[in-house]
Amino acid sequence: MKKIFIVAGGYSKEREISLETAKSVYSELISNKKYNVRIFEPDGNFVKNLRKFKPDVVLNLLHGRYGEDGYIQSILEIEKIKYTHSGVLSSSLAIDKELSKKIYIKNKILTPSYFKYSFKNIQNKKKSEIYLKKKIGFPLVIKPLNEGSSVNVFICDRKNFFKNLNRLKDYEEVLIEKFIPGREIQVAILSEKILGAIELKPRRKFYDYQAKYNPNSKTEHIIPVDITKEQYKKVTNIALKAHKLLKCRGVSRSDFRFFNNKFYLLETNTQPGMTSLSLVPEIAKFNNITFENLIKKILKDASINK
């Protein structure tokens, strides 16, 4: 039996989503008697449990900081154990919204204009507002530099900007980004191949944390996406390009806004969710890939480093 060590939970604001993902994957794997599967937390006994269980592969289902930023990947590298999803460098680049944007821009991938805002070097409010108006313009988006699942992301106008900004003081630095209206399209890449795309129509302002994980949010999922073949080819190729530029492994999901016939890449996620409401399993299912086979493909791409 192949021994699978699932690591889930963790310390990020996405802990509960990580545990939901782990439950979904665990249930699928134990139905196949070829696998010996355990779920572990990345706590003080993590390395001890890892060495005791001696897995063939670690299935990394953590989300957010310490899980998809290169931290847990570094530990697994030291232990010389195969693990799923992206490696240390790729994970740290993708989760850092400023660094990944610099890579996009350098490689001519369209992304919303932005700047990094530091609470340590803050000027007075009036000067900041004038600068924002000239640099970005309202409405704009405020988000942490290194969180996932749209945690603490705010769309702001001039009236509520500083109120929302103050909510993120604990981060010390945040990303302020031009708000791009239009359609929300997300593209999944698996094993350096295009898996597919899906469009989201949330009833909320955008596809935020509640829209993603609250079953009552009633976000509409549209697949196949109603765009031309040329547009589909363009957006999926941009996602594949980003996947390769960031040196992602296994599965990734890139999030876009489609406005005025242009695709704006917002970010690339190296550890997309695998819950019943998650998009990658839905895209895979549409393309005749069962949840079990999706997990198998992710496991197949496991490596010690990349």
Secondary structure, 3 states (H helix, E strand, C coil): CEEEEEECCCCCCCHHHHHHHHHHHHHHHHCCCCEEEEEECCCCCHHHHHHHHCCCEEEECCCCCCCCCCHHHHHHHHCCCCECCCCHHHHHHHHCHHHHHHHHHHCCCCCCCEEEEECCCCCCHHHHHHHHHHHCCCCEEEEECCCCCCCCCEEECCCCHHHHHHCCHHHCEEEEEECCCCEEEEEEEECCEEEEEEEEECCCCCCCHHHHHCHHHCCEEECCCCCCHHHHHHHHHHHHHHHHHCCCCCEEEEEEEEECCEEEEEEEECCCCCCCCCHHHHHHHHCCCCHHHHHHHHHHCCECCC
